[in-house]
Amino acid sequence: MKNIELNPDKLYYSIGEVAEMFEVNTSLIRFWEKEFSVIKPKKNAKGNRLFTPNDIQNFKLIHYYVKDLGLTLEGAKKKLKEGNDDGVAKMQIVEKLTSIKARLIALKENM
């Protein structure tokens, strides 16, 4: 899992920014938006989607369930309905370990 850092001063993210964060196509972001009711972007006057940090957190969970754990969309929906506490904790552990691994690799390469 890629470690995704959000800008604390930023209120909204474009679909392109979200897709880049997760290294996926914008079409997958639109698809997940349709499939998962927890994703509720605002739309500006032009109709462009504007995702909040809360939407990004939900995308992180969905990405973790579908891409990292290999759950089906229905399985991911079920996990989201059951409650996020356990999933969030596990996802945060995976993010932290991934970050540590990246730092260790960087240190090894600089030796």
C-alpha positions as CSV (number, residue, x, y, z in Angstrom):
1,M,0.0,0.0,0.0
2,K,1.3,3.4,-0.9
3,N,1.5,5.9,2.0
4,I,-0.8,8.7,1.1
5,E,-0.2,12.1,2.8
6,L,-3.0,14.7,2.7
7,N,-2.4,18.4,2.8
8,P,-4.0,19.6,6.1
9,D,-4.8,23.0,4.5
10,K,-6.6,21.5,1.5
11,L,-10.3,21.0,1.7
12,Y,-11.0,19.3,-1.7
13,Y,-9.1,17.1,-4.2
14,S,-9.8,16.7,-7.9
15,I,-10.5,13.2,-9.4
16,G,-7.1,13.4,-11.1
17,E,-5.3,14.0,-7.7
18,V,-7.2,11.1,-6.1
19,A,-6.4,8.8,-9.0
20,E,-2.7,9.8,-8.7
21,M,-2.7,9.2,-5.0
22,F,-3.8,5.6,-5.5
23,E,-2.0,5.1,-8.7
24,V,-5.2,4.1,-10.5
25,N,-7.2,5.5,-13.5
26,T,-9.8,8.1,-13.0
27,S,-12.4,5.6,-14.3
28,L,-11.8,3.4,-11.3
29,I,-12.4,6.3,-9.0
30,R,-15.7,7.1,-10.8
31,F,-16.6,3.4,-10.6
32,W,-15.9,3.1,-6.9
33,E,-17.9,6.3,-6.3
34,K,-20.9,4.6,-8.0
35,E,-20.4,1.3,-6.1
36,F,-19.7,2.6,-2.6
37,S,-22.3,4.9,-1.0
38,V,-19.6,6.2,1.5
39,I,-18.0,8.2,-1.3
40,K,-19.9,11.4,-1.8
41,P,-17.9,14.0,-3.7
42,K,-19.1,17.6,-4.1
43,K,-19.5,18.9,-7.6
44,N,-18.6,22.4,-8.7
45,A,-20.5,24.5,-11.2
46,K,-18.8,22.7,-14.1
47,G,-19.7,19.3,-12.6
48,N,-16.2,18.3,-11.6
49,R,-16.0,16.0,-8.7
50,L,-14.4,17.5,-5.5
51,F,-13.4,14.9,-2.9
52,T,-13.0,15.7,0.7
53,P,-10.3,14.2,3.1
54,N,-13.1,12.0,4.5
55,D,-13.7,10.6,0.9
56,I,-9.9,10.0,0.6
57,Q,-10.0,8.0,3.9
58,N,-12.9,5.9,2.6
59,F,-11.0,5.4,-0.7
60,K,-8.0,4.2,1.4
61,L,-10.2,1.6,3.1
62,I,-11.8,0.5,-0.1
63,H,-8.4,0.2,-1.8
64,Y,-7.0,-1.7,1.2
65,Y,-10.0,-4.2,1.1
66,V,-10.1,-4.7,-2.6
67,K,-6.5,-4.3,-3.8
68,D,-4.5,-5.4,-0.7
69,L,-6.7,-8.0,0.9
70,G,-8.3,-9.1,-2.4
71,L,-11.9,-8.9,-1.3
72,T,-14.6,-8.6,-3.9
73,L,-16.6,-5.4,-4.1
74,E,-19.4,-7.1,-2.2
75,G,-16.9,-8.2,0.5
76,A,-15.6,-4.7,0.8
77,K,-19.1,-3.2,1.1
78,K,-19.9,-5.7,3.8
79,K,-16.7,-4.8,5.7
80,L,-17.5,-1.1,5.4
81,K,-21.0,-1.7,6.8
82,E,-19.7,-3.8,9.7
83,G,-17.7,-0.8,10.9
84,N,-14.3,0.6,10.1
85,D,-12.5,0.5,13.4
86,D,-10.8,-2.9,12.8
87,G,-10.2,-2.2,9.1
88,V,-8.8,1.3,9.8
89,A,-6.4,0.0,12.5
90,K,-5.1,-2.8,10.2
91,M,-4.8,-0.4,7.3
92,Q,-2.8,2.1,9.4
93,I,-0.5,-0.7,10.5
94,V,0.1,-1.7,6.9
95,E,0.7,2.0,5.9
96,K,3.2,2.4,8.8
97,L,5.1,-0.8,7.9
98,T,5.2,0.2,4.2
99,S,6.6,3.6,5.2
100,I,9.3,1.9,7.4
101,K,10.2,-0.5,4.6
102,A,10.6,2.4,2.1
103,R,12.9,4.2,4.6
104,L,15.0,1.0,5.2
105,I,15.3,0.5,1.4
106,A,16.4,4.1,1.0
107,L,19.0,3.7,3.8
108,K,20.3,0.5,2.2
109,E,20.7,2.2,-1.1
110,N,22.6,5.1,0.4
111,M,25.2,2.8,2.1
